Amino acid sequence: MIIEVCIDSVESAINAEAGGADRLELCAALEIGGITPGPGLIESVIANVTIPVNVMIRPRGGDFLYSDAEFEVMRRDIDFSREAGAAGIVLGILMPDGSIDFDRTAYLIEYAAPMPVTFHRAFDMTADPFQAVEDIISAGTARILTSGQGITASDGAVLIGELVKLADDRIIIMPGSGLNEENISEIARITGASEFHLTGRIVTESGMLFRRPEVSLGNPAMRDEEYLLKIADTERVAKIKKLLSIN
């Protein structure tokens, strides 16, 4: 059983490895599903851990229908990730009709070699998940990260189990979204998956003493979270790892 911990800081990376994470997915802006992290963060995380680091290649939030200019950004980010020592990359590109953008996905997989590619939760936005699996396999992808087209992996666990059977060792199907110590054993049982994606985070208070609670730098509805930090917790990751080991 492999645990991949999704992180967005050096501290979370170090904590996740200490808790027994087998691999990291490095992103920025997790609140919008993750985008490509900056070069300084990529280099710093890779320098501070010994486990593999897969880097998210997503030029912006929103949908997964990319322009030619955005596609070129993705190519350049793959170049930098390779040079920085990333173990793999994570990406997803769709067509307007909700199918996999096969040609550009296959191109980036070949371009990224020898780094393996994970097709991320753009998969959960596809019109036909069973056809999408076949297309992603044909493109040469190593794994698919999915919530089973549900809000969380618990919601989509039955579909994930069907996809694991369909994949039949041709590709790894990795459940992700909302996995924690309360549901990991049940999700593992229902899906039959062998790799799992989670954050293992806890919420801590900022060390700022002076605060302006009336000001928000983002969504005003999220004003209360301006001084909260979400960081991977070593003990929480270790607990989830232990639960999987006895599953």
C-alpha atoms as an extended CHARMM CRD file, in Angstrom:
* protein
*
       247  EXT
         1         1  MET       CA              0.0000000000        0.0000000000        0.0000000000  PROA      1               0.0000000000
         2         2  ILE       CA              1.4980000000        3.3140000000       -1.1180000000  PROA      2               0.0000000000
         3         3  ILE       CA              0.6050000000        6.6990000000        0.3340000000  PROA      3               0.0000000000
         4         4  GLU       CA              1.1200000000        9.8120000000       -1.7670000000  PROA      4               0.0000000000
         5         5  VAL       CA              0.7980000000       13.0000000000        0.2550000000  PROA      5               0.0000000000
         6         6  CYS       CA             -0.1790000000       16.1990000000       -1.5290000000  PROA      6               0.0000000000
         7         7  ILE       CA              1.7970000000       19.1320000000       -0.1420000000  PROA      7               0.0000000000
         8         8  ASP       CA              2.3370000000       22.8240000000       -0.8410000000  PROA      8               0.0000000000
         9         9  SER       CA              5.2110000000       23.7260000000        1.4850000000  PROA      9               0.0000000000
        10        10  VAL       CA              8.6190000000       22.5240000000        2.5990000000  PROA      10              0.0000000000
        11        11  GLU       CA              7.3360000000       21.9970000000        6.1400000000  PROA      11              0.0000000000
        12        12  SER       CA              4.5260000000       19.7650000000        4.9130000000  PROA      12              0.0000000000
        13        13  ALA       CA              6.9890000000       17.8090000000        2.7710000000  PROA      13              0.0000000000
        14        14  ILE       CA              9.2870000000       17.1320000000        5.7100000000  PROA      14              0.0000000000
        15        15  ASN       CA              6.3870000000       16.1870000000        7.9920000000  PROA      15              0.0000000000
        16        16  ALA       CA              4.8470000000       13.8680000000        5.4070000000  PROA      16              0.0000000000
        17        17  GLU       CA              8.1090000000       11.9920000000        4.8790000000  PROA      17              0.0000000000
        18        18  ALA       CA              8.5780000000       11.6800000000        8.6460000000  PROA      18              0.0000000000
        19        19  GLY       CA              5.0830000000       10.1840000000        8.8800000000  PROA      19              0.0000000000
        20        20  GLY       CA              5.9110000000        7.4700000000        6.3720000000  PROA      20              0.0000000000
        21        21  ALA       CA              4.6950000000        8.9370000000        3.0760000000  PROA      21              0.0000000000
        22        22  ASP       CA              6.0140000000        6.9730000000        0.1230000000  PROA      22              0.0000000000
        23        23  ARG       CA              5.7540000000        9.8110000000       -2.4050000000  PROA      23              0.0000000000
        24        24  LEU       CA              4.8100000000       13.4930000000       -2.5670000000  PROA      24              0.0000000000
        25        25  GLU       CA              2.7200000000       15.4470000000       -5.0140000000  PROA      25              0.0000000000
        26        26  LEU       CA              3.9090000000       19.0530000000       -4.9470000000  PROA      26              0.0000000000
        27        27  CYS       CA              1.4110000000       21.7790000000       -5.8360000000  PROA      27              0.0000000000
        28        28  ALA       CA              0.6210000000       25.3980000000       -5.1530000000  PROA      28              0.0000000000
        29        29  ALA       CA             -2.8790000000       26.7950000000       -4.4670000000  PROA      29              0.0000000000
        30        30  LEU       CA             -4.4510000000       23.6060000000       -3.1300000000  PROA      30              0.0000000000
        31        31  GLU       CA             -7.6320000000       25.5690000000       -2.4310000000  PROA      31              0.0000000000
        32        32  ILE       CA             -8.3280000000       25.5580000000       -6.1940000000  PROA      32              0.0000000000
        33        33  GLY       CA             -7.2050000000       21.9860000000       -6.7800000000  PROA      33              0.0000000000
        34        34  GLY       CA             -3.5200000000       22.7540000000       -7.2350000000  PROA      34              0.0000000000
        35        35  ILE       CA             -1.4170000000       24.5280000000       -9.8580000000  PROA      35              0.0000000000
        36        36  THR       CA              2.2560000000       24.3800000000      -10.7880000000  PROA      36              0.0000000000
        37        37  PRO       CA              4.4380000000       25.4670000000       -7.8430000000  PROA      37              0.0000000000
        38        38  GLY       CA              7.1590000000       28.0780000000       -8.2430000000  PROA      38              0.0000000000
        39        39  PRO       CA             10.7510000000       27.0790000000       -9.0140000000  PROA      39              0.0000000000
        40        40  GLY       CA             12.0260000000       27.9630000000       -5.5570000000  PROA      40              0.0000000000
        41        41  LEU       CA              9.4890000000       25.7060000000       -3.8870000000  PROA      41              0.0000000000
        42        42  ILE       CA             10.1850000000       22.8370000000       -6.3000000000  PROA      42              0.0000000000
        43        43  GLU       CA             13.9260000000       22.9860000000       -5.6630000000  PROA      43              0.0000000000
        44        44  SER       CA             13.5620000000       23.4250000000       -1.8980000000  PROA      44              0.0000000000
        45        45  VAL       CA             11.1610000000       20.5090000000       -1.4240000000  PROA      45              0.0000000000
        46        46  ILE       CA             13.3040000000       18.1510000000       -3.5170000000  PROA      46              0.0000000000
        47        47  ALA       CA             16.3900000000       19.2380000000       -1.5550000000  PROA      47              0.0000000000
        48        48  ASN       CA             14.7410000000       18.5650000000        1.8170000000  PROA      48              0.0000000000
        49        49  VAL       CA             13.2900000000       15.0750000000        1.3250000000  PROA      49              0.0000000000
        50        50  THR       CA             14.5560000000       11.7130000000        0.1130000000  PROA      50              0.0000000000
        51        51  ILE       CA             11.2700000000       10.2660000000       -1.1790000000  PROA      51              0.0000000000
        52        52  PRO       CA             10.0690000000       10.8400000000       -4.7700000000  PROA      52              0.0000000000
        53        53  VAL       CA              8.4510000000       14.1860000000       -5.5720000000  PROA      53              0.0000000000
        54        54  ASN       CA              5.9200000000       14.4600000000       -8.4020000000  PROA      54              0.0000000000
        55        55  VAL       CA              5.2750000000       18.0220000000       -9.5720000000  PROA      55              0.0000000000
        56        56  MET       CA              1.8810000000       19.3230000000      -10.6340000000  PROA      56              0.0000000000
        57        57  ILE       CA              1.9060000000       20.7530000000      -14.1640000000  PROA      57              0.0000000000
        58        58  ARG       CA             -1.2000000000       22.9480000000      -14.3210000000  PROA      58              0.0000000000
        59        59  PRO       CA             -0.7670000000       26.5130000000      -15.5810000000  PROA      59              0.0000000000
        60        60  ARG       CA             -3.9260000000       27.9210000000      -13.9640000000  PROA      60              0.0000000000
        61        61  GLY       CA             -7.0560000000       27.0490000000      -12.0270000000  PROA      61              0.0000000000
        62        62  GLY       CA            -10.4040000000       26.4450000000      -13.6540000000  PROA      62              0.0000000000
        63        63  ASP       CA            -11.0580000000       24.0100000000      -16.4810000000  PROA      63              0.0000000000
        64        64  PHE       CA             -8.5940000000       21.7550000000      -18.2870000000  PROA      64              0.0000000000
        65        65  LEU       CA             -9.0590000000       23.1060000000      -21.8070000000  PROA      65              0.0000000000
        66        66  TYR       CA             -5.7530000000       24.8030000000      -22.5730000000  PROA      66              0.0000000000
        67        67  SER       CA             -4.6750000000       27.2580000000      -25.2520000000  PROA      67              0.0000000000
        68        68  ASP       CA             -1.5030000000       26.8230000000      -27.2860000000  PROA      68              0.0000000000
        69        69  ALA       CA              0.2030000000       29.4120000000      -25.0870000000  PROA      69              0.0000000000
        70        70  GLU       CA             -0.7790000000       27.5160000000      -21.9220000000  PROA      70              0.0000000000
        71        71  PHE       CA              0.4120000000       24.2530000000      -23.4660000000  PROA      71              0.0000000000
        72        72  GLU       CA              3.8140000000       25.8470000000      -24.0400000000  PROA      72              0.0000000000
        73        73  VAL       CA              3.8860000000       26.9000000000      -20.3750000000  PROA      73              0.0000000000
        74        74  MET       CA              3.2920000000       23.2710000000      -19.4360000000  PROA      74              0.0000000000
        75        75  ARG       CA              6.2080000000       22.1440000000      -21.6090000000  PROA      75              0.0000000000
        76        76  ARG       CA              8.5070000000       24.6920000000      -19.9780000000  PROA      76              0.0000000000
        77        77  ASP       CA              7.3890000000       23.6590000000      -16.4830000000  PROA      77              0.0000000000
        78        78  ILE       CA              8.1310000000       20.0370000000      -17.3510000000  PROA      78              0.0000000000
        79        79  ASP       CA             11.6270000000       21.0880000000      -18.4430000000  PROA      79              0.0000000000
        80        80  PHE       CA             12.2600000000       22.8530000000      -15.1510000000  PROA      80              0.0000000000
        81        81  SER       CA             10.8440000000       19.9990000000      -13.0550000000  PROA      81              0.0000000000
        82        82  ARG       CA             13.1080000000       17.4970000000      -14.8070000000  PROA      82              0.0000000000
        83        83  GLU       CA             16.1790000000       19.6840000000      -14.2760000000  PROA      83              0.0000000000
        84        84  ALA       CA             15.2580000000       20.1880000000      -10.6140000000  PROA      84              0.0000000000
        85        85  GLY       CA             15.1760000000       16.4240000000      -10.0120000000  PROA      85              0.0000000000
        86        86  ALA       CA             11.4510000000       15.6910000000       -9.9280000000  PROA      86              0.0000000000
        87        87  ALA       CA             10.5950000000       11.9900000000       -9.9380000000  PROA      87              0.0000000000
        88        88  GLY       CA              7.4560000000       12.4700000000      -12.0240000000  PROA      88              0.0000000000
        89        89  ILE       CA              4.8460000000       14.9460000000      -13.1560000000  PROA      89              0.0000000000
        90        90  VAL       CA              1.0920000000       15.2760000000      -12.7580000000  PROA      90              0.0000000000
        91        91  LEU       CA             -1.1270000000       16.7110000000      -15.5060000000  PROA      91              0.0000000000
        92        92  GLY       CA             -4.4620000000       16.5000000000      -17.3020000000  PROA      92              0.0000000000
        93        93  ILE       CA             -5.8210000000       17.9480000000      -20.5470000000  PROA      93              0.0000000000
        94        94  LEU       CA             -9.3790000000       17.6420000000      -21.8540000000  PROA      94              0.0000000000
        95        95  MET       CA            -11.2470000000       18.3450000000      -25.0560000000  PROA      95              0.0000000000
        96        96  PRO       CA            -14.3560000000       20.5830000000      -25.1340000000  PROA      96              0.0000000000
        97        97  ASP       CA            -16.6560000000       17.5360000000      -25.2260000000  PROA      97              0.0000000000
        98        98  GLY       CA            -15.2410000000       16.1290000000      -21.9760000000  PROA      98              0.0000000000
        99        99  SER       CA            -13.0170000000       13.5140000000      -23.5900000000  PROA      99              0.0000000000
       100       100  ILE       CA             -9.2690000000       13.1800000000      -23.0650000000  PROA      100             0.0000000000
       101       101  ASP       CA             -7.1140000000       15.4180000000      -25.2590000000  PROA      101             0.0000000000
       102       102  PHE       CA             -5.2750000000       12.3260000000      -26.4330000000  PROA      102             0.0000000000
       103       103  ASP       CA             -2.7600000000       13.8900000000      -28.8100000000  PROA      103             0.0000000000
       104       104  ARG       CA             -1.4560000000       16.5260000000      -26.4220000000  PROA      104             0.0000000000
       105       105  THR       CA             -1.5230000000       14.1500000000      -23.4480000000  PROA      105             0.0000000000
       106       106  ALA       CA              0.5000000000       11.5640000000      -25.3680000000  PROA      106             0.0000000000
       107       107  TYR       CA              2.9090000000       14.2580000000      -26.5330000000  PROA      107             0.0000000000
       108       108  LEU       CA              3.5770000000       15.4990000000      -22.9860000000  PROA      108             0.0000000000
       109       109  ILE       CA              4.0410000000       11.9570000000      -21.6980000000  PROA      109             0.0000000000
       110       110  GLU       CA              6.7120000000       11.3440000000      -24.3120000000  PROA      110             0.0000000000
       111       111  TYR       CA              8.1890000000       14.7990000000      -23.7080000000  PROA      111             0.0000000000
       112       112  ALA       CA              8.4220000000       14.1950000000      -19.9530000000  PROA      112             0.0000000000
       113       113  ALA       CA             10.2220000000       10.8440000000      -20.2740000000  PROA      113             0.0000000000
       114       114  PRO       CA             11.8230000000        9.2500000000      -18.3820000000  PROA      114             0.0000000000
       115       115  MET       CA              9.6290000000       10.8440000000      -15.6980000000  PROA      115             0.0000000000
       116       116  PRO       CA              6.3410000000        8.9210000000      -15.3120000000  PROA      116             0.0000000000
       117       117  VAL       CA              3.0850000000       10.8630000000      -15.6100000000  PROA      117             0.0000000000
       118       118  THR       CA              0.0250000000       10.8120000000      -13.3580000000  PROA      118             0.0000000000
       119       119  PHE       CA             -3.2220000000       11.9710000000      -14.9570000000  PROA      119             0.0000000000
       120       120  HSD       CA             -4.8220000000       14.1020000000      -12.2410000000  PROA      120             0.0000000000
       121       121  ARG       CA             -8.4360000000       14.7830000000      -11.3040000000  PROA      121             0.0000000000
       122       122  ALA       CA             -9.1970000000       16.3370000000      -14.6680000000  PROA      122             0.0000000000
       123       123  PHE       CA            -10.2670000000       12.7010000000      -15.0840000000  PROA      123             0.0000000000
       124       124  ASP       CA            -13.2040000000       13.4180000000      -12.7870000000  PROA      124             0.0000000000
       125       125  MET       CA            -14.4900000000       15.9870000000      -15.2900000000  PROA      125             0.0000000000
       126       126  THR       CA            -14.6220000000       13.5370000000      -18.2050000000  PROA      126             0.0000000000
       127       127  ALA       CA            -17.9300000000       12.6160000000      -19.8510000000  PROA      127             0.0000000000
       128       128  ASP       CA            -17.2090000000        8.8710000000      -20.0100000000  PROA      128             0.0000000000
       129       129  PRO       CA            -14.8210000000        7.6220000000      -17.3060000000  PROA      129             0.0000000000
       130       130  PHE       CA            -14.5010000000        4.1390000000      -18.8130000000  PROA      130             0.0000000000
       131       131  GLN       CA            -13.4590000000        5.4510000000      -22.2260000000  PROA      131             0.0000000000
       132       132  ALA       CA            -11.2080000000        7.9910000000      -20.5090000000  PROA      132             0.0000000000
       133       133  VAL       CA             -9.3430000000        5.1640000000      -18.7450000000  PROA      133             0.0000000000
       134       134  GLU       CA             -8.7130000000        3.4250000000      -22.0570000000  PROA      134             0.0000000000
       135       135  ASP       CA             -7.4920000000        6.6500000000      -23.6830000000  PROA      135             0.0000000000
       136       136  ILE       CA             -5.1990000000        7.4760000000      -20.7740000000  PROA      136             0.0000000000
       137       137  ILE       CA             -3.7470000000        3.9630000000      -20.8430000000  PROA      137             0.0000000000
       138       138  SER       CA             -3.1670000000        4.2240000000      -24.5980000000  PROA      138             0.0000000000
       139       139  ALA       CA             -1.3830000000        7.5390000000      -24.1020000000  PROA      139             0.0000000000
       140       140  GLY       CA              1.1470000000        5.8370000000      -21.8110000000  PROA      140             0.0000000000
       141       141  THR       CA              0.2280000000        7.2940000000      -18.4360000000  PROA      141             0.0000000000
       142       142  ALA       CA              1.4490000000        5.5950000000      -15.2520000000  PROA      142             0.0000000000
       143       143  ARG       CA             -1.5570000000        6.2670000000      -13.0080000000  PROA      143             0.0000000000
       144       144  ILE       CA             -4.8640000000        8.0930000000      -12.6610000000  PROA      144             0.0000000000
       145       145  LEU       CA             -5.7920000000       10.1570000000       -9.6080000000  PROA      145             0.0000000000
       146       146  THR       CA             -9.5510000000       10.1490000000       -9.1150000000  PROA      146             0.0000000000
       147       147  SER       CA            -12.3770000000       10.7050000000       -6.6620000000  PROA      147             0.0000000000
       148       148  GLY       CA            -14.5170000000        8.3910000000       -8.7780000000  PROA      148             0.0000000000
       149       149  GLN       CA            -16.2350000000       11.4760000000      -10.2020000000  PROA      149             0.0000000000
       150       150  GLY       CA            -17.6300000000       12.2290000000       -6.7480000000  PROA      150             0.0000000000
       151       151  ILE       CA            -16.9920000000       15.2070000000       -4.5070000000  PROA      151             0.0000000000
       152       152  THR       CA            -14.8210000000       12.9040000000       -2.4000000000  PROA      152             0.0000000000
       153       153  ALA       CA            -13.3730000000        9.4370000000       -2.9040000000  PROA      153             0.0000000000
       154       154  SER       CA            -15.9060000000        8.1230000000       -0.3960000000  PROA      154             0.0000000000
       155       155  ASP       CA            -18.6970000000        9.3240000000       -2.6770000000  PROA      155             0.0000000000
       156       156  GLY       CA            -17.0580000000        7.7610000000       -5.7320000000  PROA      156             0.0000000000
       157       157  ALA       CA            -15.6470000000        4.5980000000       -4.1280000000  PROA      157             0.0000000000
       158       158  VAL       CA            -17.8740000000        2.1910000000       -6.0580000000  PROA      158             0.0000000000
       159       159  LEU       CA            -16.8690000000        3.6750000000       -9.4240000000  PROA      159             0.0000000000
       160       160  ILE       CA            -13.2180000000        3.6690000000       -8.3540000000  PROA      160             0.0000000000
       161       161  GLY       CA            -13.5430000000       -0.0460000000       -7.6390000000  PROA      161             0.0000000000
       162       162  GLU       CA            -14.9740000000       -0.5940000000      -11.1250000000  PROA      162             0.0000000000
       163       163  LEU       CA            -12.0980000000        1.3660000000      -12.6460000000  PROA      163             0.0000000000
       164       164  VAL       CA             -9.5260000000       -0.6760000000      -10.6950000000  PROA      164             0.0000000000
       165       165  LYS       CA            -11.0320000000       -3.8480000000      -12.1680000000  PROA      165             0.0000000000
       166       166  LEU       CA            -11.1520000000       -2.3340000000      -15.6560000000  PROA      166             0.0000000000
       167       167  ALA       CA             -7.5100000000       -1.2400000000      -15.4010000000  PROA      167             0.0000000000
       168       168  ASP       CA             -6.4580000000       -4.8150000000      -14.5490000000  PROA      168             0.0000000000
       169       169  ASP       CA             -2.8470000000       -3.8830000000      -13.7940000000  PROA      169             0.0000000000
       170       170  ARG       CA             -2.5190000000       -1.8740000000      -17.0200000000  PROA      170             0.0000000000
       171       171  ILE       CA             -2.4650000000        1.3800000000      -15.0370000000  PROA      171             0.0000000000
       172       172  ILE       CA             -2.6350000000        2.3840000000      -11.3750000000  PROA      172             0.0000000000
       173       173  ILE       CA             -5.9690000000        3.8340000000      -10.2110000000  PROA      173             0.0000000000
       174       174  MET       CA             -5.2840000000        6.0150000000       -7.1610000000  PROA      174             0.0000000000
       175       175  PRO       CA             -8.1910000000        7.2660000000       -5.0210000000  PROA      175             0.0000000000
       176       176  GLY       CA             -7.9120000000       10.8490000000       -3.8000000000  PROA      176             0.0000000000
       177       177  SER       CA            -10.0360000000       13.6190000000       -2.2550000000  PROA      177             0.0000000000
       178       178  GLY       CA            -11.1430000000       13.5540000000        1.3530000000  PROA      178             0.0000000000
       179       179  LEU       CA             -9.1310000000       10.5090000000        2.4400000000  PROA      179             0.0000000000
       180       180  ASN       CA             -8.4260000000       10.4300000000        6.1690000000  PROA      180             0.0000000000
       181       181  GLU       CA             -7.9980000000        8.1100000000        9.1260000000  PROA      181             0.0000000000
       182       182  GLU       CA            -11.7730000000        7.7160000000        9.4580000000  PROA      182             0.0000000000
       183       183  ASN       CA            -12.4400000000        6.3760000000        5.9580000000  PROA      183             0.0000000000
       184       184  ILE       CA             -9.1730000000        5.0450000000        4.5200000000  PROA      184             0.0000000000
       185       185  SER       CA             -9.7660000000        1.4130000000        5.5140000000  PROA      185             0.0000000000
       186       186  GLU       CA            -13.2710000000        1.3600000000        4.0310000000  PROA      186             0.0000000000
       187       187  ILE       CA            -12.1390000000        3.0440000000        0.8100000000  PROA      187             0.0000000000
       188       188  ALA       CA             -9.3080000000        0.5330000000        0.4780000000  PROA      188             0.0000000000
       189       189  ARG       CA            -11.7780000000       -2.3240000000        0.9850000000  PROA      189             0.0000000000
       190       190  ILE       CA            -14.3510000000       -1.0550000000       -1.5160000000  PROA      190             0.0000000000
       191       191  THR       CA            -11.9190000000        0.0050000000       -4.2420000000  PROA      191             0.0000000000
       192       192  GLY       CA             -9.2100000000       -2.6490000000       -4.0700000000  PROA      192             0.0000000000
       193       193  ALA       CA             -6.7080000000        0.1390000000       -4.7750000000  PROA      193             0.0000000000
       194       194  SER       CA             -3.0460000000       -0.0890000000       -3.7840000000  PROA      194             0.0000000000
       195       195  GLU       CA             -2.0920000000        3.6030000000       -3.8940000000  PROA      195             0.0000000000
       196       196  PHE       CA             -3.8300000000        6.4310000000       -2.0450000000  PROA      196             0.0000000000
       197       197  HSD       CA             -3.6180000000       10.2310000000       -2.2980000000  PROA      197             0.0000000000
       198       198  LEU       CA             -4.2390000000       12.5230000000        0.6870000000  PROA      198             0.0000000000
       199       199  THR       CA             -3.0560000000       15.6690000000        2.4280000000  PROA      199             0.0000000000
       200       200  GLY       CA             -2.9390000000       14.5290000000        6.0640000000  PROA      200             0.0000000000
       201       201  ARG       CA             -3.1850000000       18.1770000000        7.0780000000  PROA      201             0.0000000000
       202       202  ILE       CA             -4.0980000000       19.8710000000       10.3070000000  PROA      202             0.0000000000
       203       203  VAL       CA             -5.0590000000       23.5180000000       10.7810000000  PROA      203             0.0000000000
       204       204  THR       CA             -2.8210000000       25.7300000000       12.9100000000  PROA      204             0.0000000000
       205       205  GLU       CA             -2.9740000000       29.3880000000       13.8590000000  PROA      205             0.0000000000
       206       206  SER       CA             -0.6830000000       31.9490000000       12.2660000000  PROA      206             0.0000000000
       207       207  GLY       CA              2.0160000000       33.4430000000       14.4550000000  PROA      207             0.0000000000
       208       208  MET       CA              0.9510000000       36.9700000000       13.4730000000  PROA      208             0.0000000000
       209       209  LEU       CA              0.1890000000       39.1680000000       16.4730000000  PROA      209             0.0000000000
       210       210  PHE       CA             -1.0790000000       42.1940000000       14.5410000000  PROA      210             0.0000000000
       211       211  ARG       CA             -4.1020000000       41.3770000000       12.4030000000  PROA      211             0.0000000000
       212       212  ARG       CA             -6.6440000000       43.1670000000       10.2180000000  PROA      212             0.0000000000
       213       213  PRO       CA             -9.6500000000       40.8270000000       10.3370000000  PROA      213             0.0000000000
       214       214  GLU       CA            -11.7330000000       43.2110000000        8.2210000000  PROA      214             0.0000000000
       215       215  VAL       CA             -9.3750000000       42.8610000000        5.2290000000  PROA      215             0.0000000000
       216       216  SER       CA             -9.2890000000       39.8560000000        2.8890000000  PROA      216             0.0000000000
       217       217  LEU       CA             -6.6700000000       39.2900000000        0.1960000000  PROA      217             0.0000000000
       218       218  GLY       CA             -8.8240000000       36.6900000000       -1.5310000000  PROA      218             0.0000000000
       219       219  ASN       CA            -12.4450000000       35.6520000000       -1.2980000000  PROA      219             0.0000000000
       220       220  PRO       CA            -14.1560000000       37.8290000000        1.3570000000  PROA      220             0.0000000000
       221       221  ALA       CA            -16.2110000000       34.7980000000        2.3850000000  PROA      221             0.0000000000
       222       222  MET       CA            -12.9330000000       33.1290000000        3.4100000000  PROA      222             0.0000000000
       223       223  ARG       CA            -11.8050000000       36.0760000000        5.5580000000  PROA      223             0.0000000000
       224       224  ASP       CA            -11.7640000000       33.9160000000        8.7030000000  PROA      224             0.0000000000
       225       225  GLU       CA             -9.0770000000       31.7160000000        7.1300000000  PROA      225             0.0000000000
       226       226  GLU       CA             -6.5690000000       34.5030000000        6.4420000000  PROA      226             0.0000000000
       227       227  TYR       CA             -4.6740000000       33.5880000000        9.6090000000  PROA      227             0.0000000000
       228       228  LEU       CA             -4.9610000000       29.8080000000        9.4440000000  PROA      228             0.0000000000
       229       229  LEU       CA             -2.2150000000       27.5130000000        8.1650000000  PROA      229             0.0000000000
       230       230  LYS       CA             -2.8550000000       24.0190000000        6.7660000000  PROA      230             0.0000000000
       231       231  ILE       CA              0.1810000000       21.7790000000        7.1370000000  PROA      231             0.0000000000
       232       232  ALA       CA              0.7160000000       18.0310000000        6.7390000000  PROA      232             0.0000000000
       233       233  ASP       CA              0.9070000000       16.4270000000       10.1740000000  PROA      233             0.0000000000
       234       234  THR       CA              3.4630000000       13.6940000000       10.8400000000  PROA      234             0.0000000000
       235       235  GLU       CA              1.3060000000       11.8280000000       13.3490000000  PROA      235             0.0000000000
       236       236  ARG       CA             -1.7690000000       11.9370000000       11.1360000000  PROA      236             0.0000000000
       237       237  VAL       CA              0.1030000000       10.6020000000        8.1080000000  PROA      237             0.0000000000
       238       238  ALA       CA              1.6520000000        7.8740000000       10.2660000000  PROA      238             0.0000000000
       239       239  LYS       CA             -1.7660000000        6.8390000000       11.5860000000  PROA      239             0.0000000000
       240       240  ILE       CA             -3.2030000000        6.5400000000        8.0810000000  PROA      240             0.0000000000
       241       241  LYS       CA             -0.1380000000        4.5890000000        6.9540000000  PROA      241             0.0000000000
       242       242  LYS       CA             -0.5690000000        2.1770000000        9.8680000000  PROA      242             0.0000000000
       243       243  LEU       CA             -4.2630000000        1.6600000000        9.1070000000  PROA      243             0.0000000000
       244       244  LEU       CA             -3.4280000000        0.7750000000        5.5120000000  PROA      244             0.0000000000
       245       245  SER       CA             -0.6930000000       -1.6450000000        6.5710000000  PROA      245             0.0000000000
       246       246  ILE       CA             -3.2080000000       -3.7480000000        8.5370000000  PROA      246             0.0000000000
       247       247  ASN       CA             -5.9670000000       -3.4520000000        5.9380000000  PROA      247             0.0000000000
